[in-house]
Each structure stands twice: as structure tokens, then as C-alpha cells.
């Protein structure tokens, strides 16, 4: 894999990791719950 391909992939993977950390740190009420729902919907569409 070329460096040109690795950079976008790396950015995508870091974005996913950030979303997962946010979902794990969120509580089950309020904004955290909304973020979990949005993340799950996005994941299920993929």
C-alpha cells in the first residue's frame, strides 16, 4: 500500500476510534445517548 493510500485510511481509522471512544464514554441519557444512536445508525448502514 502506498503512502498516498495509507494517509486517508489512517485518518478514517482514527475517526472511527474517536467515535468509539466517545460512545464508550457517553452515558445512557441526553447527548451521550443521541451520539450512541447516531453512531449505531451509521454503522448499520455500512
Secondary structure, DSSP 8 states (H G I E B T S, - for coil): --HHHHHHHHHHHHHHHHHHHHHHH--SSHHHHHHHHHHHHHHHH-
